[in-house]
Amino acid sequence: MENQRIRLSKTLLKNALVHLLQKKPVNKISVLEICETAQINRATFYKYYGSQTDLLNEIESDFLAQLDESLALIPEQEGAVASVLANLYEQRTTFCTLVRAIPSHEFATHLFSLPGINGLFKNLAIASSCTKSQTQYTREFIFQGTFAVLCSWLGSENPEPVAEIAEMLELLKDKLL
């Protein structure tokens, strides 16, 4: 269990990296820049992280864990897609920062492997008369297409309302099945 001082130090470092990632890629950000932005010394950084990438990986893990935890509270029924989208919309700055910082296929794979999101598509094989490989390709198509829509939507200056995007994604999913 981390004490309050450790949590504060880590939060300051994470916030500093997220701030810097909005200006340049992780491989162009030094540990010194992170520490100066966070106003924490380098020894503290290295006490918790081996590199900028380790810090980025923890930011991604925290984001996905928080998203998964909130999705566990959403019932698997009508409106579940809108609930997922509302959650992502609330965290769009972090989402967009992670999309820019992590190879998109890797981040998309991590995102769609969350039980809460994956559960929305669990009936895909049952609902269609596809073979196992066709079902896998259909899932991949839906996941990657949905990820592209999320990136475009959450990355825009004036994102459309959650309900509008949810309706569109539900419509596309139903058309594919």
Order of alpha helices (4+ residues) and beta strands (2+ residues): alpha-alpha-alpha-alpha-alpha-alpha-alpha-alpha-alpha-alpha-alpha
